[in-house]
């Protein structure tokens, strides 16, 4: 009971402290002549000393505005700005209590009167439809500042130590320059390398998929996009930066970024070379720009290193030598009817690592311990081509294409020794391994989206085609020896050459129709068909001492797997958009057809299943205040188990961890 009273006291005390540290400012804006409310006017406080914006808000459809601001002990000016009207100003020596400004009448701005032009200040912040716009010249930064430093000056914009940007509490996952990607849509290269003095406006909108953008749908994700517009007189010329350094032990680092801008045409070159576990640019920049950003395979290891498209970089594990070259191009052709954007990347990294580990396993049957040491060298080389093309066929029809091609090769040398002991320090097992691995990966993806607007606003039909192809081949030469001292298991000695193949084909077709019921309510109808085909195989040959070649076929460690699954879906969607909340609901049914087949030890096993499951996606977002919102997302669908998980054959690739498929697994 005492704890409950203490908790209640702390909450009350926190509320009192919070209320004392903030004040509320409210009022109502109307046309001074017509007495009608003014919606979407910009209301903001700025310092008297240097005109720095302190906080801002926007008037609602009834002309009301209200926002909480921290108490201020210095002079500030309240400004109200609305297109076509004279600005309203009111100065305060401080803000230490709640203020109700009542009704404020704005007077219409007469553009010319007897050859005398009346001009008003350009507001630092404005709202146009669903876009929040900052006027860059209203925010002071150093002459040599980059865009990132400009963003830090904008009210409501925060950048954490990892470089993640949020605007009014919503994470930014898209950064564009004049509406186009700059080394990847998710990249930070623009913010960290473009000069702030080039920027005219910083525009913030909800992030939309290409489908949502072209069809006029509301965003289904709670993230934001930043678009940097460049001043017209500075959107031309050559600029960039280069760095180089050399130190002890022949350590070096270098990077270069050059840009050529000429109106709509932009050509940028990015490169780096070093041997100090760096790639010349930040990890976020490489995440966003190497091989197409979020469409590529990206992983993070527990040691801090990271990989993209099978290539590993950085971290505190080993020494990495890396080289990278990238080219980005964008333009507008045929009177802005064709909008291309593309990039090419070459990457190479060589990592050498020595590792020694001691581990204790705490088990109910008694503790065990393992000591191991290893040496590894990895050489990765990759190429990636990414392209976006938007074609305005006519005023109502738009075609979007996004093909991506990547090819990577990895050479991996690895040697290790490990030994395990029981609680009495008696030897359990020993393992010696020497591996040489050659991995080649190639993939091609393409997204096609065609949208045609119909006569009524919001009504339209769409066609989508997504296809993907990947071909991965791993050639592993392994020499291992595992000795078991207590379990009674036979020792396992291998001198083998193993070829693993992994191929996948996928194509998905979708037809959709959207129908507006009211300005805020829209229905959508979609039907889709998706087919995937997987071909996986392992072929293992043991070393034949008589011929000194790997020609002795090992049927225990060889298998072939074929899998095909088809999915047909029909769904209905409801979209509601209001000033305070957004609601999306899509519900339908998935009809699944699954066909798996394996060949192992001369036995062919076939598993076929048909399933029918509901597919539901729901999203709701309620805006509590300018920088606060409550949102929830719900998804119900099923994931099919892989063929390897289903087919009942024993995988003996790892002598210490064998796996057998389970034919009774169900989709989850």
N, C-alpha and C positions, 0 to 999 in steps of 0.2 A: 504494500500500500504506500509506504514511504517513497519507493522508487517512482510510483505513478504520480505522486504529488510533485516530486522533484522534476520529473519530465514535463509536467504541465507548467511549472514555474519557469523552466528554461524556455519553453515555447512562448509563453507570455512575454518574458523578458526580451527574447529575440524580436518579437513583433513590435515591442515598444522601441527598441533600438533602431529597427528598420524604419519605422514611421518617423522617427526623429531625424534620420539621415536623408530622407527624401521629401520632396514637396510635390504637390499636384498643381498643374497649370491647365486650365480649361477655358473654353469660350465657344462662340458660334460666329461663323462668317456668312455674310449675306451681301448681295448686290445692293449698294446704297440707294439706288434709284428704284429698282424693281422689287426690292425686299425679298428676293428669292435666295435660297441657300446656295453656297458655292462648294462644290465637291472637288476633292483631290487638290486642294490648295496646299502649298508647302508652308509649314509653320516651324520656325527654328530659332534657337538662341545662339548668339555668338558673342565672343569676348569683345569688349570695347577696345581693349589694348591692341589686339592684333587681328581681329575679325575671325578668329578660329571658331569653327562650328562646335558647339557644346553638345547639343542634342536636337532632334527634329521629330516631327510627326506630320501626318496628312489628315485633312478634314474628311469626314464621311459624307454620305449622300445627303444628309440633313444639314451639312455645314458645320457640324460639331467637331471639335478636336479636344483631346485630353491626353496628357502624358505625364508620367512621373519623372522627376529629374532630381539628381543629388543636390543637396543644399550648397549654395555658392556664396562665398564671402567677398566676391569681387564684382565690379560692374559688368552687366551684360545687356544686350539689346535683343528684344523679341522682334522678329521680322516675319511678315506674312507676304508670300509671293503667289500670284495667280496670273496666268497668261491673259493679257488684254486688260489688266487692271493695274492701278498704281500700287506700289508696295506700301505696306503699313509697318510703322516702326514704333517701338515703345521701349525706353531705357529703364533699367532697374539698377539701383546701387548694389543690390545683393538679392539672393533668393533664399529666404529662410523660413517661409511659411506658405501655405496653400494660397493660390491666386485664382480667382474667377474673373475673367476679363469681360464676361457678359457678351453682348452682341456687338460685333465689329463690322461696320459697313465699309466695303471696298468700293472706291470710285473707278469708273471706267477710264482707261488710259487713252486719251486723244492723241493719235500718232503725230499729227501736225496741226499747228494753230498759228496762222499768219506767218508761215515760213519758219516758225520756231519748233524744232523737233524735241519732243519730250521723251527722254530715255529713262528706263528703269534698270536697276542692277540685275545682272543675270543671277538667279538663285543658285546657291551651291548644290542644292538637292531638289529634285523634282520627280514626279511620278507621271508616267505616260502609259496609259492602259495598264499592263501588268509588268512594266519595266521601271525599276528604281534607277535613277540616273544622277551621277555625281559630276559636277563641273570641275575638272581637274585643276583649272587655274585658280580656283577658290581655296585651294589647300596648299600651304607652303611647305616645300621640301628643299633640300640643298641642291645647288646647281648640278652636281654630279650624281644625284640620286637615281636609283632604278625604280621600276614600277612597284616593286614590293614595298619600298619605303613610302611610296605614295599611298598605297592601299592601307598601310598602318595608320595614316592620318585620317582616314575616312571614318566617320561615326558609325558604329555598329559593325565594323569590320575588325576581325581579330585574326592574327597569325600566330600559331603556337610554335614551340621550339622545333617541332618536326616539319614545319612548313605548311601544315594544314590550315586552310583559310576558311573562315566562317563569316557569313553576313547575316546579322540579326539572328544568330543562333543556328543558321542552316549551313551545312557544309558545302563548299564549292568543289565540284568535281569536273568542271568544264571551264577552260580558259581559251578565249578566242581573240584574234586580232582582226579588227574590221569584219567581224562576223565569220572568220575562217580559222581553222586550226593552225597553230604555229608550232611545228614539231610535236604533233600529237594534241588531241583535244584536251587531254587531262594534264598537259605539261605545265611546268613551272619555268621553263626556259624563257618565256616571254616576260614574266614578272621579274625574273632575276637578272635579265640581260638588256631589256629595252630601256632606254632613258625615260625618266618620268616626264621630262620636258616635251617629249613628242606627243604625249597623250592629251586629247581634247576632252573626252568623256569616258567615264567608267560606268557601264550599264550592267545591271544585275537583274536576271530573270530566273524563273523556275526552269530547271533542266528538263528538256523534253527529248524523247527519242525522235528520230527522223520521221517516223510514222505519226507521232503526236504533233510534231511541228507542221508537217504538210497538211494534215487533216484538220488542224485547228483544235485538237483535243487538249484538255487540260493535262498538266503534268501528273504522272502517276507515281512520282518519286519525290521524297522530301529533301531534295538537293537543289543547289543553285548553279547558274552559269554566269561567268563574268565575261563581258565583251569590252575590249579596249579599242576605242576609236582614235585613230591617229589624226593629228591636225593636218589639214589639207596641204598646207605649204611645206610640211615636213614629211609627207608620205612619198618621198623620192630621195634617191641618193644611196651612197654606200657607207655603212657604218658597222662596227663590231668591236670585238676585244680579243686579245691573245695574252696568255700567261705562259711562263716557262721557269723552271727551277732545277738546280742540280745540287746534290749534296754529297755527303760521305758515302763510302761503300758503293759508289757508282749508282746511287739512287737518283731518279729524275722524275719530273712531272711536267706536262705541257697540255694546253687546251687552247682551242681557237673557235670563235663564232663570228662569222661575217654575214651581213645581210645586204641585199640589193633590193630596194623598193622603188617602184615607178608606177604610181597610181594604183591600179588593181593588180599589177604584177609584183610578186614577191618571190625572191630566190634566196635561200639561206643555206649556209654550209657550216656544219658542226663537226669538230674532230678533237681527239685527245690521244695521248700516249704517255704511259708511265709504268713504273715498276714498284709502286708503294701502296698497293691495295686500293687504288682509287681509279675512277674512270674519267677524271677530269671535270666532271659535273656532279651535282648532288645525286643521291640515290633516287630521290623523287623525280628528278629530271629524266634519269635513265628509265625508271619505271614507266614514265608517261610517253617516252619517245622511242624506245628501242623496239622495233618490230611491231608497232601498232598499238602500244598501250594496253588497254583493258581487254582487247580481243586476243591477246597472246597468253602463253603459259607463264605465270609469274609465281614464284614461291620464295618464302623466307625461312632460313634455317635458324635453329636456336642459338647458333654462335654469332648471329648478326650478319652473316653473308646472305646474298640474295641471288636469284637466278631468273633469267628471262629466256624463253625458248631453248631451254636446256643449257644455257651458258651461266656460269657462276662468277660472281664478283664480290670483292670486298670482304668484310668481316674480319674477325681476329684469328682466323684459322689459316695459317700458311701465308706465303708471299705470292701476290698476284701481279703479273705483268699484263697490261691490257692495251689494246689499240682500238680506236673506233673512228668511223667516218660516216657522216650522215648528210643528206641533201634533201631539202624541202622546197616544194614549188607550189604556187597557187596563182590563179589569174581568173579573168572573166573574158569570155569569147562571144562573138556574134551578138553584140548589143546586150550583153549580160544574160543571154539565154542559156549559155553553157558555163557552168561553174566548176572547174577542175581543181583538185588539190591532191598532191602526191608526195611520197617520200621514199628514199632508199637508204638502207643502213648496211654497213659492213662492220662486223665486230670480231675481235679476236682477244682471247685471254689465256694466259698460261699460269697455272697455280701449282705451287709446290708446298707440301705440308708434311710435317713430322708430328706424330701424336703419341702420347703415352697416357694410359688411363688405368686407374685402380677403382674397382667398384665392389660394394658389399650389398648383397641381396638379402633382405630381411624376410624370412619365410617361416610359416608355422612349424614346418618340419625340421627347422634348423637353418642357420644362416650359411650362405655360400659367398665366396669372393672370386672375383675375376680380375686378372691383370692382363693388359694388352698393350701392344705398341704397333704402330703402322707408319708406312711411308707412302705418299701418294703424289702423282703428278698428272694434271689434267690440262689438255690443250683443246680449247673450244674455238670454232670458227663458224660465223653465221652471216647469212644474207637475208634481208627482208625488204619487200616492196609492198607499199600500201598506197591505195588510190581511192579517192572519192570523186564522183562525177554527178552533178545535178543538172538536169536538162529540163528547161521550161518549154515543153512541146507547143503549148499555146497558153492563153490566159487562164485556162481551167485545168490543164493537165501537166503534171510534173513527174519526171522519171528520175529515180536516184539509184546509182550503182556504187558498190563499195567492194571491189576485189582486193584480196590480200594474199601474198605469196611469201613463204619463208622456207629457207633451207639451212640446216645446221649439221655440223660434223664435230664429233667429240672423240678424242683419243685419250684413254685413261689407263694409267699404270698404277698398280696397287699391290703392296705386299704387307703382310701382317703376321703377328704371332700372338696367341692368347692361351692362357691356362686358367682353369677353374679349380677351386679347392672347397672342401666341406668345412664344417665348423671346427673340426679337429685338425685342420690344415693338411688333410690328406688329398692327394691329387684326384680330381674327378675326370677331367678331360683336357686335352691339348689340341690346338688347331693351328696349322700353318697354311697360309694362302699366298699365292702369287697369281695375279690376274693381269691380263692385257685386254682392254675392251675398245672396240671401234663402234661408235654409234652414229648412224645417219638418220636424220629426221627431215621430212619435207611435208608441207601442208599448204592447202589452198582453200580459202573461204571466199564466198561472194554473197552479198546481200543485194537484192533487187526489190525496189518498192515503187509501184506506180499508183498515183492517186489522181482522180478526176473529180473536180467539184461539179455539183449539179446546180440547178437554178436557185433553189432555196439555200440561204446561208446556213452552213453547217451540214448540209446534205451532201453525201459523196459516196463513191465506190472506190475500192482499193484492191490491188493484187500484190501479193508478196511472195518472193521466192528466195529461200536461203539454201545454199548448198555448201558442203564441206567435204574435203578429201584429205586424208593424212596417211602417210606411209613411213613407218619407223622400222629400222632394221638394226639389230644389235648382234655383233659378232664378238663372242667372249671366249678367250683362251684362258682356261683356269687350271692351276695345279694346286690341289689342296690335299691335306692329310689330317684327318680327325681321329684321335685315339681316345677310346673310352676305357677308363680304369675300373669303375665300380658298377656301372649299370648292367653289364653283361651284354650290351649291344656290340655287334661286330665293328671293328675299325672301318673307317670310310676313307679310302684313298682314291683320288681322281686326277687324271691327266686328260683333259677333255677340251674339245672345241664345240661351242654351242652357238647356234644361230637362232635368234628370236625374231620373228616378224609380227608386225602389228599394223593391220590396215583397216581403215574405216571409210565408208562412203555414207553420206547423208544428204537427203534433199527434202525440203519442206515447202509445201504450197499452201497459200491461204488466200481466201476471197472474203472481203468484208463490205458491209454497207452501214452507213450511219444516217440516222434520221433525227433531226431536232424536233422536240415536242414544244418546248418553250425556249426562251433565251437562256434559261439556266438548266434545262433538262434535255438530255439527249439519250437516245437508244442506239445500240449498235448490234449487228448480227454478223457472226463470223463462222466460217467452216474451214477446216484445215486438214491436211493429210501429210504425215511425216513417215518416211521410211529410212531405216538405218541398217547397214550391213557391216559386220565385223568379221575379219579373218585373222586369226591368231595361230601361230605355230611355233613349236620348239623342236629343233632338230639337233641331236647331240651325237658326236662321234668321239670314241675313246682313242687314245694314242696306241698305235700298233708298233711295238718295238721292232718287229721283223722288217717292216717296210719303212720305219721312221716317219710315218705320216699318220694323220687322223682319219682313218678309214673304217674303224670298227664301230658300226652303228649300235647305239645304246637305246634300245626300245623302252627301257624303264624311264629314261629322262627325255623322251620325245613324245610329242602329241600334236594333234591338229584340231582346231576348234573353229566352227563356223556358226555365226549367229545372225539372225535377221529379225527385226521387230518393226511392226507397222502400227501407227497410231492415227485414228480418225477422230476428229473432235468437232462438235457443233456447240456454239455458245451464244448467249445473249448478254449484253452489257448495259448497265444503267450508269449514267454520269450526271451528277448534280453539282453545279458550281454556283456558290453564293459568295458574297463579300467576306463572310466570316468563316465559311467552311467549304470543303470539297469532299465529295463522296463518289467512289467508283466501286462498282460491283459487277463482276463477270462470273457467270455460272453456266456450266455445260456438262457434257459427258465425254469421257475418253473411252474409245473402243480399241483395245490393245490385242495385237496378235503377235505371239512370241514363238520363234522357231530356233532351236539350238541343236547342234550336232557336234560330237567329238569322236576322234579316232585315237585309240590308245591301246597298245599291246594287241593290235589286230582286231580289236572290238570296236564296232561302231555303235554309239549311243545317241539316241534321238529323244529330245523333249520338246513337245509342242503344247502351248497353252493359249487360251483366249480369256481376256478379262474385260470387265466393264466397270469403270469407277467414275465417280463425280469429280469434276474439276472446278474449284471455286477460288476466286481471287477477290479480295476486298481491301479497300483503302479509305480511310477517313482522316481528314486533317481539319482541326478547329483552331482558328487564330484567336488566341487570348489577348495578345497585345502585339505591338510592333515587332518585338524581338522574342516573343514567346508563342509557342503553338503546341497543341497536343495532337498527336497523330498515332494511328494504330494500323497495323497491316495484318491480314490473315490470308493464308494460302493453304489449300488442301488439294494435293495431287499425289500420285504414287510414283515411286522410282522402281524400275525393274531391276532385279539382281542381275549381275553379269553372268555370262556363260560359264566362266571359271568358277563362280560361286555355286552354280547349279549342277553342273555335270559331275557325276560321281566317279572321278578318277583321282588318283593320288599324285600330288605334286611333290616330287622328291628333290627339287632344285637345291634346297637348303637342308643338309643332313640333320641340323639341330632344330628344324622347324618344318615339319611336313604338313601339307594341307590337302584335305579331301572335300570335294564339292558336296552340296546337300540339295538333292532334287526336290525337297519339300519346301524350300524357301518360297515365300510369297512376296509380291510387291509391297513396298512400305512407303 
